């Protein structure tokens, strides 16, 4: 069965060449075809620009020899019957117009399955069009008893035409999904069989899913991976055989639902599935092969990162011959559920914080293809060792063995769709969109049996997203295809292309570098920080050639990196759970080409962080986030506030707090003078203010409101602060006049809610200003004279309020700033967010009223 994402005119007459020979082996032996027409002894790699510890282990006789499809092995994972075609193939770039010539040698050679641009391929050069050719002698026992022969490709980028003995047997489009074809009818009666593959890999010149591949790598976009980049193999099958097998788990009912698709005649085909826990058979079910079957597992053992237990399935298909395969899956469920008043991600019914790294799956020697299976496992194992429980597989689909290791080692996976090229959202055609949908559906279908995948992400930061609604549309498509997993319709909808919240899916996802972002869940969706961090540390001698990039901030040494990461994590630990955050994604597990913000260098030789410190920090975050606290009480009722200063004194340096007892001290000659109701605090705009003797507003994780009547004697380009609270270096908030925008504002250091609907303020005029911090909705709002004048979504919690409350100045960089030249009357603090109706009532009552 061949999956074709779509048909696009990428190649005139697809081209390819002739047969290869293989060493025979036992009926269940793992076999590797001996060299193609090119002799293995003549093969030599190029100089690696940055070798890994595995580079030297790769050779023409040792190119990814492990069985490539662990979830569908016939007859078993321990003894699969297959013939690897990895190794040296003949190779030649071409022009896209020259047809293939069969039975003739090609001039060059390439080590399959490493992409042409990689040093491991022996080519290290991109070609838009290329021919691959080899011959193979099929073992006699592969074709005995009426068996058929299937030729399998893990992935070919992008358009592949496959010929066997000069007969075209397949045409496949799509660079990230596997395909398989029955080649029995094309085989010669005896002698070697010729396989020729013609490939078109346009990368930049077509609007197709390419992820981060670029012909001219730059910044956060990397080297292309063209041609065959995953394993190629032959296997004998029955006339009717199992094409795919899916076991959908449901932890709540301790059950699996099985479904198989078939190659060949399905008439009267029946399927029998035996379920094993280790070596013990614990359940069995059988039925017609065309439908679904459900089985309940006694004494269930649930899969989780802490206990990644996998059940084994022995599957027998009968009807037209017998096909036997072995598969596996873990019993687990993932959902968004209401926990302590907020929507949160749950694993097996329990709130679980998904602490993730960004993993882009790039290698300095193999580009898209890990040099060895041990290398493929390494990144996952190290992610787990560092204390993470999740990986975001970023804009790439991996070989099946990567997901096998994720399942087996126990790490949850957010799976991205490979993105369309950036910068083309406005010019995408109906065909481009349909192709993206089709390739996304193909990805979801092929990975449906992967236990570790807990959620799908079709769009990242709007790359290739043709409208805000497109995220909802594609997300709904995925959810209909796979309702058992979460769908994050768009990661980072606060950034960058086609920005906007689609309002759909299971997840609210913001990006913030360095961050982290702290979006709040809403009535139906859990929230995560989809990307943050990115602290850069360069390690000389372990870098990719060319200039490094530092998009998110650098640190001078490992000590600073450890401290910076722990500080970043402290925000997640202390604020994430109260905000309702269900997960986060740190950029990233390894450096990638010029990006040097990994925990490991690109060659995986240097671990930049203290593993024990990072692990302890990460486990603390997961523990805190997985034990969510109930929502905070709504705060003190009424409009009197928890602190209130009328400033009706006539002399002295103390302004009494008529509600909370937190008096303010006047600084540097600040005085009392005429106000709107009685007196007011009068300030000179140079160095005068009034401040408390301690922190009054616990700004971290809490809703609050500040209000005051204020007038400025003059306005200009400078900022002027009415109320603030000092932080470690910068005010936790500012109720202020923004000189940059010439508007009243309620602000954090990084963002301002501007009073855009009421125009520029007038000097000498009193205004009633109210700033509202709503943690639940992750918003700052500014009200002017009882009316909502502006609001903004806020990523994260701002600088923590650790110092005194201030009237008449702010703080920035550890220094007092933004003194008010004017007067303040009736200032109040509330330990909750006021509603619009309450703000209107507060304004209507006027200064001096005691609600």
LUMPA-103698 format. One record per residue (C-alpha): z negated, x, y. Coordinates in steps of 0.05 Angstrom, whole numbers, plus 5000, padded with zeros to 4 digits. Layout:
BEGIN
ZXY
...
REM end
This chain:
BEGIN
500050005000
502050295067
498750085131
503450095191
500050015257
506549855292
513650085297
515750505356
522150885366
519251575360
524151895312
531551795303
532451925228
525852185203
526752865170
523753215109
525253695050
524253834972
519653914908
513554344889
509854564826
502754464803
498254784751
496354274697
489154124681
484853674638
485252914645
479452874693
479753564724
480253684798
486754054806
490154414862
497654504863
499755224858
503455514916
509655184943
516155564949
512656034997
508356524959
500956484973
500657234973
504857255036
500556775075
496457065132
492856715188
493256885261
487557185301
482256655314
480556585388
473556385367
472156425292
466656055256
462456285197
467255865154
473856135180
474256695130
472856225072
479455865082
485456095042
491855795012
488055694946
481755424978
483954935032
478954355030
478854304954
473453754952
475453054929
477352704994
475451974980
468351924953
467851164962
473851034917
474051554862
477551414797
474651404748
468351714779
465852144836
463452674787
470152734751
475752454793
482852494765
487152764821
491653334842
490453654910
496653834950
492754215002
495154925010
501455255034
507454815049
514055025077
514554845150
519554815207
519454525276
525554105292
528853725349
527853005327
535252885316
536953355258
536252975193
532353275136
535853715086
533453615015
533054154962
533154715013
527555185035
524655145105
523955785145
516455765159
509955585125
503655215143
496855145110
495654405098
491454025120
490154415184
493854165246
499554585272
495854795335
490055085296
489255815276
487655595204
494555285198
497855965207
502355655261
497855565321
503355225361
505054505379
511754185361
513453475377
517753435313
516553805249
518453825175
513653965118
516254105048
513454294980
514854194906
509953964853
510153914778
506453274758
501853354697
504552974638
498152584628
498752294698
504751874675
502951704604
501550994581
505350654636
501350964692
503950994763
503451574810
500851494881
501551994938
495851964988
495252225059
488452255093
491752255162
498152495195
498952515271
502952105288
509451825259
510652045188
516651915143
515452115071
520952295022
520452434947
526652754917
530752544977
528551814974
524551545032
518351235002
514151115065
514151075140
507351075173
505251045245
498151215267
494551875273
487651685249
488351245186
490051415114
496051155077
498351155005
504851014969
507050904897
512351444885
513551294811
520551024821
522751644861
520652144808
525552574769
525052524693
523053254689
522353874731
518853964797
518653394847
520353514920
515953224974
518353245046
514752965106
518052885174
512952825230
513452635303
507152795343
508552615416
501352685443
502752645518
509652325518
507951655486
502651145500
499151165433
491951275413
490752025421
483352075437
482052705477
488253085453
492553395507
498353885505
495354215567
487854195553
483454155614
476253965630
473753435581
480553385546
482253865491
487554175446
492253705408
492053645332
499153505307
502053375239
498253325174
490853425190
487353115130
487953215055
494153045014
493552884940
496652544880
493152094831
495151694770
493550944771
494750324728
500649884743
495849424781
490449834814
484849774866
487349944935
480749844971
473749634953
468549385002
461149244990
458248875050
450648925049
445548415072
438348685072
435347995086
437947705021
437848364982
445148264965
452048574967
458548194976
464348534941
471748484958
477648874930
484948914951
490149104899
496549484891
501449164842
501648484810
495048114821
496547554771
490547424725
487148054751
479648054742
474348504772
467648704742
462349074782
456149404753
450849604803
446550224791
440350484825
440751204804
442251194730
439350494718
443849884717
440449364760
445748814770
452748604750
457948094772
465047924753
470547454775
477647374798
480047994835
482847614894
476347324922
469347554940
463447634894
456147674912
450548004874
443048024888
439348674876
432348634847
426849054878
431449274934
431149964965
433749925035
438050465067
435450785131
435451475163
428551575134
430851375064
438451395056
438551094987
445450924960
447150444904
452850634857
458150134837
462350214774
468349764782
473349554728
479849194742
483548864684
489948464679
495848934679
492649544650
485649774667
483550124731
476550414736
473550664801
466750874826
464050714895
457450674931
453950344990
447050285021
443349625028
441949525101
442949035159
443849155233
443148625287
440948455357
434648035355
429347785403
423248245396
417348155442
421447765491
427448235496
433948315457
433548945416
437549295361
434349215293
435449585228
433349185167
429948685213
425749205250
426649435321
429650135317
431250595375
438050925363
437351635390
444251935386
448352545402
455552525424
459752845369
467052975385
469053295319
472653905346
472854595315
475255255346
478855455282
481154775255
481554355319
481053655289
479853915218
473354245197
474854895161
470754715100
466654135072
460354545086
462354585159
463653835161
456653725134
453454235181
454053835245
451053215214
445353595181
443653955245
443753305284
438753035234
434553685237
434053605312
430752935302
436452465320
437651855278
444651675304
451351985321
456451715368
463051925337
466851995402
474151765407
476052045339
476151805267
473752305216
475952445144
472452015091
467952595070
464852615140
462451895131
460252065060
455552595088
453052125142
451551595089
448252105042
444252495094
442151865130
444751815201
447151195236
453951205270
457050885331
464550915316
469350955375
476550755374
481151335392
483151205464
489951115495
491751655546
487851605611
491151415677
496050905647
491950265648
496549935699
502950105663
501249905591
506449475558
505248885511
507349355455
502349885476
496749375476
498849075409
499149765378
492149935403
489549285374
493049425308
490450135301
483449905318
483849365265
486349885215
480450335232
475449775223
478549575157
478850275128
471750435148
468849765129
465150045069
461550605107
454050465106
452450935164
456950575214
452650065249
457149905308
464149945337
466250165408
473449985424
473450245496
470150835531
469550835607
475750395611
480550915583
486650515561
483149865579
488249435614
483248935644
475848775643
477448185598
481048645549
474348925526
472148215509
478648055474
478748685430
471248625418
472147915394
477748145348
473148665317
467348175310
471847685274
474148225227
467148515215
461348055234
456448505196
456149035250
454849085324
460549105373
459649475439
465649195476
465749755526
461550385532
460050565604
462249945640
459150215704
464450775702
470350975709
477150635697
477649875702
470049835714
466249205702
461648855653
465748435605
459448005594
460847975520
459348345456
452548555429
451049125477
450149285551
452150025558
451650465619
453251205629
449351655675
449652415680
444652725678
440952065672
438851745628
441251055646
436150495636
440049845635
436049235616
438048755561
440248055580
439447385545
444247555488
445448305489
441348925474
442149525520
443450265510
444850885550
451851045524
452251755552
447652205591
445152915594
450453455589
446154045611
450554655609
448455345583
453655875573
452556375516
456956995527
460857205465
461056505437
465756155485
472855885481
478056285520
479156045591
474755815647
468655405629
467254735662
460554475684
461353735699
454053525693
449654095717
447754775688
441355135670
440155895674
437156015606
434655705541
427655595569
430555165625
434954795575
428954625532
424854405592
430654005621
431853645555
424453485547
424153215618
430352785604
427252525540
420652375575
424251835615
426851515551
420051565518
415951295576
420850815608
425850625554
421650145514
418749765573
425849705603
428149425536
432750005520
435050025447
438550705446
441551295481
447051815472
446052535494
452152965509
452853335461
451653665393
456254265404
460354585459
467654365458
472754855485
471054945559
465254455557
458954855544
453654305543
452154295469
445854425431
450154925393
455755385416
462755175397
462855665338
456155375314
453156075313
447855995368
442955425371
441255415445
434954995440
428355065405
429554615345
422254455333
421054265406
427253825409
425553495344
418453335366
421053055431
426352635397
421552355345
416852145401
422551775435
424551415371
417351235356
416150955426
422850585428
421950295359
415149985377
417049565437
411549285479
411148555501
413948405570
409248545627
405647945657
409247645717
404347935766
399847635819
401946935839
402846705911
405747035973
399647405996
401448025956
396748535926
396548945990
397648706061
396949046129
397348606191
396549206239
392448756286
387549306303
387449536375
384650236369
383050766318
386951096262
385850606205
389949996188
385949526143
388649246078
386548516082
388048386009
387448995964
382749436003
387650016007
387150196080
392550616114
391151236156
395351316220
398352016227
400152446287
398451956342
401351326312
398250726347
397649976351
401649576402
404648896413
407648566351
410647906331
403847606315
398248006346
399248746343
403949196303
404349926282
408250326335
411750976315
415551506354
421051686304
419052416304
412852536262
408651896262
407051456202
401551106165
399751256093
395151036037
390251496002
393551415934
399251105895
399550345904
405850145867
406750365795
414250405804
415750625733
417950045687
415249505733
417948975778
415549005850
417148755920
415649055989
416448666054
415448806128
417548576196
420849156232
424749326295
427849986316
427950216387
434750536375
439850636319
444651206307
447051636250
440151806225
436351446169
429851096188
424750876136
420350256143
416550326077
416750816018
412351135966
412251885955
414552175889
414052875861
419553085910
423052455934
420851755951
420751275892
424050765938
426150686011
426050036051
430350326106
435850346157
441750736129
444951146184
450751306138
452450566129
449350276193
445849746152
438949566128
438049786056
433249805997
434550465962
433150975910
435151695925
441651605886
443750905905
442850375959
442849625960
446049516028
445148906072
452648826079
452748076092
448748086157
452348616196
449549196238
442449116262
441049086337
436149556371
429849216397
430548606352
425448416299
427948336227
424348096165
426048596109
424548486036
426248985980
425948735908
426049175846
427848755784
427049185722
429248635675
436048575708
436249315729
437549135802
435449295873
436048745924
435248726000
433648086037
434248036113
431047456149
429947066085
437147126059
439747576003
444048086040
445848565984
444248805914
446349355866
445549525793
441250135784
441650655728
434950925710
428250845744
428751275806
423751815824
416851635799
411851395850
406351925845
404151975917
401851565976
405050936002
408251076069
409850626129
414650946177
417551526138
420751746072
420752366029
426452796005
426353475972
418853505980
419153406055
417552816100
423952526129
427151926163
421651736212
422151046243
422950996318
420150296328
414849806304
412549496238
408648846230
405648486170
407448966113
406148726042
406548965970
407648505910
406648695837
412548275815
419548095837
419847525887
425046985877
430146815930
426246175944
419746565953
423047066000
425746486041
418846166044
415646836064
420446906121
419646186143
412046266146
412846856194
408247446206
400847306204
401346726155
396446766096
399846476035
REM end
